[in-house]
Amino acid sequence: MSDIYKEIKEFFITQQVLYGPTRPLTRAVVEEVERDEGENVRSEEKNASESGALHTFHGEINQCQKCALGSTRTHFVFGSGNPHADLMLIGEAPGRDEDLQGKPFVGRAGQLLTLMLQAIGLRREDVYIANVLKCRPPNNRDPLPEEIAKCEPYLLRQIELIEPRLIVALGRIASASLLRTNLALGKLREEIHRYNEVPLIVTYHPAALLRNPQMKRNAWEDLKKVSDFLAKTG
């Protein structure tokens, strides 16, 4: 994990701004993520067996051909994590790594997301992670409105089965798709919204944070908002 460690270390150059004095970014923290990857696989298998309804739903839809993406995907990326999670994170669509492995957020952005969760005392197996689309758009292009419309009922059903207390929309496209708005992400970050009657907080996609380190201070403010909400409503 040396390459990702270097990249994340450079990204979080001002560690105290992001993590505060209780959770500095050290090599030990990053190596903890690496060790957790094996545990995450085992936890996901356990979680799948604990939620028969969610597992059954996955089996019902994983051969979906409702849009053209069904013929170009490698894997249908349903989602993963705790089937009874208080926190559900939703991105826009699978990327190359996710399409190949059939799991959401498994590339460099996914490793950064793991660290972000750890910064507020959560593990990946504590939350549920999914996307607006279940299949990768060719060349990682933006999802088309018709693709979102055909896939959204699947996401709504997942939310009904998981019953999260809070949703976090990761990035501009996910936020715009869920909230039906063209407002800028910066504006959407200013308040707590609702999606399918569940409170929703908007923040940056981890991939955007890797490209734009100047956003890290705002990202930390969003993470604190998530942590505070869960603490107050728990």
C-alpha positions as CSV (number, residue, x, y, z in Angstrom):
1,M,0.0,0.0,0.0
2,S,3.0,2.3,-0.3
3,D,1.7,4.2,-3.3
4,I,-1.7,4.9,-1.8
5,Y,-0.1,5.8,1.5
6,K,2.1,8.4,-0.3
7,E,-0.8,9.8,-2.2
8,I,-3.1,10.1,0.8
9,K,-0.3,11.5,3.0
10,E,0.3,14.2,0.4
11,F,-3.4,14.9,0.2
12,F,-3.8,15.3,3.9
13,I,-0.7,17.4,4.3
14,T,-2.3,19.4,7.1
15,Q,-3.4,16.4,9.2
16,Q,-4.5,18.4,12.2
17,V,-7.0,20.4,10.1
18,L,-8.7,17.2,8.9
19,Y,-8.4,14.7,11.8
20,G,-7.7,16.9,14.8
21,P,-5.4,15.8,17.6
22,T,-7.1,12.5,18.3
23,R,-6.7,10.9,14.9
24,P,-3.5,11.9,13.0
25,L,-2.8,10.3,9.7
26,T,0.2,8.0,10.3
27,R,1.5,5.0,8.4
28,A,0.0,2.9,11.2
29,V,-3.5,4.3,10.3
30,V,-3.1,3.6,6.6
31,E,-1.7,0.1,7.3
32,E,-4.8,-0.5,9.5
33,V,-6.9,0.1,6.3
34,E,-4.9,-2.5,4.5
35,R,-5.4,-5.0,7.4
36,D,-9.1,-4.2,7.5
37,E,-9.6,-5.1,3.8
38,G,-9.6,-8.9,4.6
39,E,-11.9,-8.3,7.6
40,N,-14.2,-6.2,5.3
41,V,-14.6,-9.2,3.0
42,R,-15.5,-11.5,5.9
43,S,-17.9,-8.9,7.3
44,E,-19.6,-8.4,4.0
45,E,-20.2,-12.1,3.7
46,K,-21.6,-12.2,7.3
47,N,-23.8,-9.1,6.6
48,A,-25.2,-10.7,3.4
49,S,-26.2,-13.8,5.3
50,E,-27.8,-11.6,8.1
51,S,-30.1,-9.8,5.7
52,G,-32.2,-12.2,3.7
53,A,-34.4,-9.6,2.2
54,L,-31.5,-7.5,0.8
55,H,-29.8,-10.6,-0.4
56,T,-32.9,-11.8,-2.1
57,F,-33.4,-8.4,-3.8
58,H,-29.9,-8.5,-5.1
59,G,-30.6,-11.9,-6.7
60,E,-33.8,-10.5,-8.3
61,I,-32.1,-7.6,-10.1
62,N,-28.5,-8.5,-10.8
63,Q,-29.3,-9.6,-14.3
64,C,-31.0,-6.3,-15.1
65,Q,-31.1,-5.2,-18.8
66,K,-33.4,-2.2,-18.5
67,C,-30.9,0.1,-20.1
68,A,-27.9,-0.3,-22.5
69,L,-25.4,-0.4,-19.6
70,G,-26.6,-4.0,-18.9
71,S,-24.8,-5.1,-22.1
72,T,-21.5,-3.3,-21.5
73,R,-20.9,-3.9,-17.7
74,T,-18.6,-6.6,-16.4
75,H,-20.3,-6.9,-13.0
76,F,-23.6,-5.5,-11.6
77,V,-22.5,-3.5,-8.6
78,F,-25.3,-3.8,-6.1
79,G,-23.7,-2.3,-3.0
80,S,-22.0,-3.6,0.2
81,G,-21.8,-3.2,3.9
82,N,-24.0,-3.5,7.0
83,P,-27.6,-4.3,5.9
84,H,-28.8,-2.5,9.0
85,A,-26.5,0.5,8.8
86,D,-27.4,3.8,10.4
87,L,-25.3,5.5,7.7
88,M,-25.7,4.9,3.9
89,L,-23.2,6.5,1.4
90,I,-24.3,6.9,-2.2
91,G,-22.0,7.7,-5.1
92,E,-22.8,8.3,-8.7
93,A,-21.8,5.0,-10.5
94,P,-19.2,2.2,-10.5
95,G,-15.8,3.0,-12.0
96,R,-13.4,0.6,-13.7
97,D,-12.2,-1.1,-10.5
98,E,-15.7,-1.4,-9.2
99,D,-17.0,-2.9,-12.5
100,L,-14.2,-5.4,-12.4
101,Q,-14.7,-6.5,-8.8
102,G,-18.4,-6.0,-8.5
103,K,-18.1,-3.9,-5.3
104,P,-18.5,-0.1,-4.8
105,F,-15.5,2.1,-3.9
106,V,-12.7,-0.4,-4.1
107,G,-10.1,1.8,-5.9
108,R,-7.9,4.6,-4.6
109,A,-11.0,6.8,-3.9
110,G,-12.5,3.9,-2.0
111,Q,-9.4,3.6,0.2
112,L,-9.6,7.3,0.9
113,L,-13.3,6.9,1.8
114,T,-12.2,4.2,4.3
115,L,-9.8,6.7,5.9
116,M,-12.5,9.4,6.0
117,L,-14.9,7.1,7.8
118,Q,-12.2,6.1,10.3
119,A,-11.6,9.8,11.0
120,I,-15.1,9.9,12.6
121,G,-14.8,6.5,14.3
122,L,-16.6,4.3,11.7
123,R,-15.4,1.3,9.7
124,R,-16.6,0.3,6.2
125,E,-18.5,-2.6,7.7
126,D,-20.4,-0.3,9.9
127,V,-22.0,1.6,6.9
128,Y,-23.7,0.6,3.7
129,I,-22.2,1.9,0.4
130,A,-24.0,2.0,-3.0
131,N,-24.3,4.1,-6.1
132,V,-27.1,5.8,-8.0
133,L,-26.3,3.5,-11.0
134,K,-25.5,-0.2,-10.6
135,C,-23.5,-0.5,-13.8
136,R,-20.5,1.4,-15.1
137,P,-21.1,3.9,-17.8
138,P,-18.6,3.5,-20.7
139,N,-15.4,5.4,-20.2
140,N,-16.8,6.6,-16.8
141,R,-19.0,9.2,-18.5
142,D,-21.7,10.9,-16.4
143,P,-25.0,8.9,-15.9
144,L,-27.7,9.8,-18.4
145,P,-31.1,10.9,-17.1
146,E,-32.8,7.8,-18.5
147,E,-30.3,5.5,-16.9
148,I,-30.9,7.2,-13.5
149,A,-34.7,6.9,-13.9
150,K,-34.5,3.2,-14.6
151,C,-32.0,2.4,-11.8
152,E,-33.5,4.6,-9.1
153,P,-36.2,2.2,-8.0
154,Y,-33.5,-0.3,-7.1
155,L,-31.8,2.3,-4.8
156,L,-35.1,3.3,-3.2
157,R,-35.8,-0.4,-2.4
158,Q,-32.3,-0.7,-0.9
159,I,-33.0,2.3,1.3
160,E,-36.4,0.8,2.4
161,L,-34.7,-2.5,3.4
162,I,-31.7,-0.9,5.1
163,E,-33.6,1.9,6.9
164,P,-30.6,4.2,7.4
165,R,-30.9,7.2,9.8
166,L,-28.7,9.3,7.4
167,I,-27.7,9.3,3.8
168,V,-24.5,11.0,2.5
169,A,-24.4,11.8,-1.2
170,L,-20.9,11.7,-2.5
171,G,-20.2,14.2,-5.2
172,R,-22.0,16.6,-7.5
173,I,-23.7,14.1,-9.8
174,A,-25.0,11.9,-7.0
175,S,-26.3,14.9,-5.1
176,A,-28.0,16.4,-8.2
177,S,-29.5,13.1,-9.2
178,L,-31.0,12.3,-5.7
179,L,-32.2,15.9,-5.0
180,R,-33.4,16.8,-8.5
181,T,-31.5,20.0,-8.5
182,N,-28.9,21.9,-10.6
183,L,-27.6,23.8,-7.5
184,A,-23.8,23.8,-7.1
185,L,-22.4,21.3,-4.6
186,G,-21.1,24.1,-2.4
187,K,-24.6,25.4,-2.0
188,L,-26.1,22.0,-1.3
189,R,-23.5,21.4,1.5
190,E,-25.1,24.2,3.5
191,E,-28.1,22.3,4.7
192,I,-29.5,18.9,5.5
193,H,-31.9,17.6,2.8
194,R,-34.2,14.6,2.6
195,Y,-34.3,11.8,0.1
196,N,-37.1,9.2,0.4
197,E,-37.9,10.7,3.7
198,V,-34.3,10.1,5.0
199,P,-32.1,13.0,6.1
200,L,-29.3,13.6,3.5
201,I,-26.0,15.4,3.8
202,V,-24.0,16.4,0.7
203,T,-20.2,16.2,0.5
204,Y,-17.4,15.8,-2.0
205,H,-16.7,12.6,-3.9
206,P,-13.4,11.1,-2.6
207,A,-12.0,11.1,-6.2
208,A,-12.6,14.9,-6.3
209,L,-10.7,15.3,-3.0
210,L,-7.7,13.4,-4.4
211,R,-7.7,15.8,-7.4
212,N,-8.3,18.9,-5.4
213,P,-6.6,18.9,-2.0
214,Q,-7.9,22.5,-1.3
215,M,-11.3,20.9,-0.6
216,K,-10.1,18.9,2.4
217,R,-11.0,21.5,5.0
218,N,-14.6,21.6,3.7
219,A,-14.7,17.8,3.5
220,W,-13.8,17.6,7.2
221,E,-16.6,20.0,8.1
222,D,-19.0,17.7,6.3
223,L,-17.6,14.7,8.1
224,K,-18.1,16.4,11.5
225,K,-21.7,17.2,10.5
226,V,-22.3,13.5,9.8
227,S,-20.7,12.5,13.1
228,D,-22.7,15.1,15.0
229,F,-26.0,14.0,13.4
230,L,-25.5,10.4,14.2
231,A,-24.5,11.2,17.8
232,K,-27.5,13.3,18.3
233,T,-30.0,10.9,16.8
234,G,-28.5,7.7,18.1
